Amino acid sequence: MKTKLFAILLLLSVFSRANAQTEKGSISGKVIDETNQPAMYATVSLHNSKDSTLVRGTISNLDGDYSLDNISAGSYFISVTMLGYDKSRSAVQQLGAGAKISVATLKLKKLSNQLKEVSITVKKPLIENQIDKTVLNVENSALATGNNVMELLQKAPGVTVDKDDKINLRGKSGVQVMIDGKPSYLSQEQLANLLRATDASNIQSIEIITNPSSKYDASGNSGIINIKMKKNQSFGTNGTLTVGGGYGKRHKADGNASLNHREKLFNVFSNYSYGNYGNFHTLAVDRLLNTSGGTTYFSSSSYDKNDSENHNYKGGIDFFLGSKNTLGFLTSGNVFRGHNHETGINKIGATIAASDSSVVADNHGRSPYDFATYNINYKSVLDSSGTELTANLDYSRSAGDQDNYYNSSYMLGNGTEKRPPLLFRNYTPNVADIYSAKVDFTHPFSKKTKLETGLKSSYVKTDNNLNYSTKQADGSYQNDAARSNQFQYTEVISAAYVSLSTEPFKDFSIQAGLRAENTHSEGNSITDGTVVARNYLNFFPTVYLKQKLSAKNTIGVSYSRRIDRPDYGSLNPFLYFIDQYLYAKGNPYLNPQYTNSFEMNYIYRDSYSTSLNYSRTTGGITQVLLTNPVNKALFQTNENLATQTSLSLNINAPVTIAKWWKTNNNVTIFHNEVESPNIGGADFSTSKTAWMLNTNHSLTVTKTTGIELNGSYNSPSVSGTFNVSSFYGVDFGINQSFADKKFNLKLGVNDFLNTRTKQSVSSNLENNTYAIHQNYESRVVRMSLTWRFGNSNVKSVDKHGGSESEQNRLKK
C-alpha cells in the first residue's frame, strides 16, 4: 500500500513540474521619448536572445505602456522602433515559467540627422494592382480637381456609367457601391444624386473588388466599388480650405473645408463642401412602330437645363478608451436642391420626312432631396495576437420631394392646334428609413491562420407617393386618382458569415467563407391593394487560393456566388408619365438575380496584372423599353431575363518611360451574351464582344509641379436589350504646390477634345425599333486652390505609429 501511495505521489510531482514548466509568463514595460513624455504607438517586439528571432510584438498605448502575454520561459530582449527615432533595445531578460517581469523604461532618442520636424511625402501610384482588388489613389491627383465622385468613377479602369446613371464594371451591371465599407442602401437615382453631390477632393481612394469575400454583403453581381473618404490622423489641430470653380457651357462653383483636432484621448473631425452647378442635357429619340394598321414614325427632341445646389457634411468624434478600445460617433449627410426647365417636341407621322401631328412640351420642376446617416461604432483589441471585436449601429433617412409641371400642346402638321393642351403635375414625395446593426469578430489562431465571423441585420422601409393632377380652367390642379398611387415597401435582411484564411504550405494561402442571408420583403400598393411578399434564404460561398511562385510572380483563383435584389424604385408599380407617348413604370414581381463568378489572376512584380473572369447570371434584372400596342406609347420598365453570361480579360501594365514620366495602362476585353424566352412577347438573344482602354500618364516636372493625362476609349457594346455606341475622351490636369506645400493650385480639363459629349443607344428587341441620342456638357475647365493649415508633419504620427508594415508583420 505504501509503495502504491509513493508511486502516485511521484507521478503527481512529475506532472506538477511538467505543468509548471509549460505555464506562460508575461513581460511589460514603458517607452518614453527624450522629453520623458510617453512614446505613443511605438512598435515593441520581443526577440529570442540566442538568435534574435522575433517571438511576438505589440504597440505601446497612449501612456507609452506595453504588455506581452502568454510567453514561454526563456531568455529574451525587447526592441522598440518609432519613425524619426533611433532603435532602443533592453538588456537580456530571463523569464521563468509563469513569471511576470517588468523591463526598465526604454528611452527613444531622435535620429542624429533628423530635423526638428520631419516631413516625408510618399506618393502612391494612381493605380495599384493587388491580387484581390484594384485601388485608384486619387487623394493627390489633379484629375480629381472640381469633379464629383460620379465623374471620377468614369475614369476608373473598367468602370462605365450608362444613360440612366447605372454603374457598370467590366461590361456588367449590378455593382454594389459602398462608402467606407458601408452599403448605401439607396436607390439608383438617390445614389447617383449623392455621388454627384460629393466633391472628389474628399476622396482618398476607390477600391474595385470583383470577387469580394464573405465578410461583405452578398449584393452586387459584378463586384463592389468601395469609396474611401479622406481621414486625418495627425495630432493637434489641422485642416484644409479649398475654393474652386469652372466653366463648360454653364457655370460651376464649389468649396470645401475640413477641420480636425486630435489628442491623446479623443479625435474630432469635420468636413463641409458646397457646390453650385449649371448643366444641360439634350435627348433625341427616333422610333418606328409597325402595326396591322401601318407604320408610324415618332421623332422627339428635348433640351433640359438644370441648376443644382449641394451641401455635403460629415462630422464625428472618436474616444480612445486606453490603447485597445475605441468608441466613435459619426454623422454625415447631403442636402440637394435642383431646378430644371425642359423644352421639346415629339413629331408623329406616317413617314420620316413629313409629320402629320406633334406634341410640344414645356416642362419645369424642382427636386429637393435630403439624406442623413448616423453611426455609433466600437472597436476592441482583445489581445496582443490581434483578436478584434467591432460593432456598428447605423440609421439613415432619405427624403425627396420632386414636383414637376408639364405643359403639352397638340398640333397638326400645318401648325394649327389639334386639341386643347394638357397641363398636369407629378408630385412625388418619398421617404426611406434604414436601420442596420453589425458585429464582426477576428481571431488569429496563429501567424498563418485567421478566423473572421460576424452577424448583420438591416431593416428598410420606404414610402413613395405619386400625386398626378391636371390643371383646371381656374388655374387649380385636380387630383387624378386613376393615375395616382402610394407604394410602401419593407425589407428585412438577416445575415451571418464565417471566413477562414490559412497558409498550409509555404507561399500558398487559402481563404474560404460562407455567408447566409435571409430576406423578407413586402411591397404594398396602397391604392389598388396589391401586395407582393417574398421570403427566401440563400447561401453564398466564397473561395480564394493564392500561390506565390517566386518573389516576382503570384497567381490566384477565386469563386463567389452573389445576389442582386431589385432596387426600391423598380418595384413601384405606378406609371410615371412624361407625356402621352412616353412613361415609366415599375414591376412589383421582379425577383432577385443570382451570379456565379470565377476569376483567375496573375501579378508580376506587384505591378503588372492579368485577370480572366467568367460569370453566369440567372434571372438577370434588365431595363427594357417596350411599346404599348394600344396607345403606341413607349414605356420603360424592368424584367427578369433568363440568363446572362460574361467573359472578360483584364490587363494592367504600369510603364515607366522616364524617371519623371510614369504611366498606367489598362485594357479590358469582354464578351456578353443575353438570352430570354419572353421579352415583349418574343424570344430574345444577343451577344457582342467589346473592349475598353484606359491610359494614365503622370509627369513630375519639378518637386512642386506635376501633370496628369488620362485617356479612355469604350468600343460599341451591348447592355441587356440595348446596343451602346462607342465613346472616348482625354482629361488633363496640372498640380502646383507652393509656400512649403501649404498651398496647392490645381487646373483640370475634363474631355479636352470634347468627344464624350454624345452617347447613343438603340434597341435589340424585335418589333421595337428605336434609337436614343444624348448630348451632355462634357468639356469643362476647372480650377481649385487648397490651403493646408495646422500640424501635418510626420512627427504627428497616425494611429499605426508610422510603421504599419512592421505591425502587419507582427500580426501575421
Summary of the structure (lengths in Angstrom):
residues: 812
radius of gyration: 30.8
end to end distance: 54.3
largest distance: 126.9
contacts: 2708
relative contact order: 0.12
helix: 7%
strand: 64%
